[in-house]
């Protein structure tokens, strides 16, 4: 009697329940957000290098480009949020875009508050 009960249970657990395979596409908005974040990191490192080469006297253009980076990171977060709102897309790239741009935004705000 126990064998038949375990066979029934095994049959229930082994059969497919009928899940639908949903093919979700990659989020283009998430990819754009990641590209913005990576470009902003590279540009920030370039600004650090230029400022170091000029011994801290690189001029107002370095500061203006830094402020442009702040707006770029905000745009990256907003674009990634649009990527999250797409129900047909995977969520990994938009989440990574939000994290990357938010961390970079925080770093830039701290740098401006400190005054580097």
URHU-V653853 format. One line per field, one symbol per residue. psi: psi as a letter, one per 30 degrees, with the letter a starting at -180 (. if undefined). Layout:
# URHU-V653853
psi = ???
This chain:
# URHU-V653853
psi = eeeeeeeeeeeefflkfhkkjjjklkjeeeeeeeeeeeeeeeeeeeeeeeeeeghghfafeeeeeeeeeeeeeeeeeeeeeeeffjffllfeeeeeeeeeeeeeeeeeeeeeeeg.
